[in-house]
Amino acid sequence: MSLRLRWGFYGATLGLIVLQSISALMAGTSGDNISSNKTLFRCGMVSSGISVLTWSWIFVLLSYHKRPESGHFLTRAYVHFSSFCFIALSQLVLGILLLSQVHQACHRSFANSVTKGYACATPALAGSLGLASCIFALATALIIKRAAAPFSDGLKSNIAHLGVRRG
């Protein structure tokens, strides 16, 4: 697996999670959700907060991604692999959490249809982005695992060495 492919999936996962954190924040604070739908407000805030921590961690992983001479533990493939597995799990949970609130958000009485559409769309968008980022995080973990397979150290190898052609 090439380095460009891995970088692409890191970037796609990062982009989806950034969008998910923004849309989760919007879902939690849209319209009268703060006063009338406290569950959606809490779900949106928790999801947005966890997503911010997640994309911050991906930035840290990216900063250690191209250090072939480093012996730091963040340059090890198993750290990247396990991080993306955990990210996938957390994004799956957050996506389901937000999507579980769509029914309640859409079936309230609103003064106009624009507010109702916005209140319905934002948790659905945030939840869908959470599920999409889960899929991309799993794909990234799979790419890392497959790239580490030919090495004798496997996932203990330096992440910068994976996908580099030898000989």
Protein Blocks (a to p, Z undefined) as FASTA:
>chain_A
ZZklmmmmmmmmmmmmmmmmmmmmmmmmgcjlmmmmmmlmmmmmmmmmmmmmmmmmmmmm
mmmmmcfkbcbfklpfklmmmmmmmmmmmmmmmmmmmmmmmmmmmmcccfbfklmmmmmm
mmmmmmmmmmmmmmmmmmmmmmmmmmmmmpmnlmmpcfklgopagZZ
